[in-house]
């Protein structure tokens, strides 16, 4: 006897968990209605740093631009290079945008299966304002490498701009939007997938109709292969070379490597950071004295090490000296060394820092704290390239390159009479200003990701990452301690957070730091809403949090129970009511002993 009850729809994630295997096939029809990540969940990743000139989609910086500006740019490219060249350019731009959004989904929703991740693409595309996407169907089989999908596009901005400049077209014109799903799907699926517009509102259709399938299934008549670089082996190699160079510049070379003291690299792609890095590269292969100026914690020693590595002296020693750590009475002996018999008990000559760095680079940190009397001898050593040991009468060659650093303005110190003017001008041959972290907020997501990987490995902690509000708070925080403070905050969060969970505000700001209010984010009705820390006490100390953690956990468990009771044990429905994905809620239920499979 057949049951009248409708069949229960389950996601592939549910089936994978029950079987213990990761399914290799999927289809849009198998998803629950409102399957995560929903458009509402995705809007939570979009926030606006008002007054700071930045818009973020998760950890990616976005730009709000009128579609008319893109339309005018499109028109000028068509006029300058022709229709076919413009088509290739815009399709490639859309492809790259799709690739980045696929990476965003993988990072923000790491526990979702491929079906859910593919279904999120149209929602992100819609969220970004280019077009409203309606999924008709898609299906895939990873074992055979087959993908097929059909989608409708409503109110295409690209088609509208084409009509405004050219009138109705004789062929599809949504080039950038066609490149987007090609890049998004190819990235997630791991095989080239090409989307083609078969009907276009730019041709007079009521909506655009788009089909995506494996690149080889389009056979020979597929100009998209050339547009997307699939048939440009030489160009692709050149592009790969440029990408590798960009990576080295933006993440590896710009991330000045480990310091002698064990400090880690600092990554950066912001304009102010790249400007400082370019100046380092310009002066590195010269013999000029360099003065690094920047607040405490910005990484001046790391920059000096990079400068040494790029110089002609890279095979020789790099020696660092913190001038503030040496007692005034010992400054000269530390810098220039001690001759045998100079002091009672001195049975042998001892070389100073200048001699230890012979042929290489001497880094003098916090140079402003150097005793005034020693400043004159340092000036002579730099100018004449000779030193004289304390208690000695013979001069010793000083073949070193000096890099000085200061966290105060030396010009102000000169005016105050605390620093010699002649030494200042001798050091300030090539000054480089290292920007504070609050002036390079674009680098914060990169730095967070770098430190997360570093400390997860160092402390053997398996963590998913940061919550949205924790990342929002870091993006809004002023960082008086700069990169060193960010590094400490992330390490603290890695240690404090629960294994397998997320790092939240209470794991990071535990030492009375002023927690910034949340950045404005997008609500479901498309309005900006400012968050205020979601109930986390500003400046709550570690002891305060530990004392209240049991109450927080109890309240959390009660919240989950209420949601399950309200939805008669339906985990998916409970997750949606709580604004969580099913996978995330299931993990938390398991963790608190509330989940009973079956």
Secondary structure by P-SEA (a helix, b strand, c coil): cccccccccccaaaaaaaacccccccccccccccccccaaaaaaaccccccccccccccbbbbbbbaaaaaaaaaaaaacccaaaaaaaaaaaaaaaaaaaaaaaaaacccccaaaaaaaaaaaaaaaccbbbbbcbbbbbcccccccccccccccaaaaaaaacccccccccaaaaaaaaaaaaaaaaccbbbbbbcccccccccbbbbbbccccccccccccccccccccaaaaaaaaaaaaaaaaaccccccccccccbbbbbbbccaaaaaaaaaaaaaccccbbbbbbbcccccaaaaaaaaaaaccccccbbbbbccccccccccccccccccccccccccbbbbccccccccbbbbbcccccccccaaaaaaaaaaccccccccccbbbbbbbbbbbbbcccaaaaaaaccccaaaaaaaacbbbbbbcccccccaaaaaaaaaaaaaaaaaccccccccaaaaaaaaaccccccaaaaaaaaaaaaaccccccccccccccccccccccccccccccbbbbbbccccccccccaaaaaaaaaaaaaaaaaaaaaaaaaacccaaaaaaaacccaaaaaaaaaaacccccc
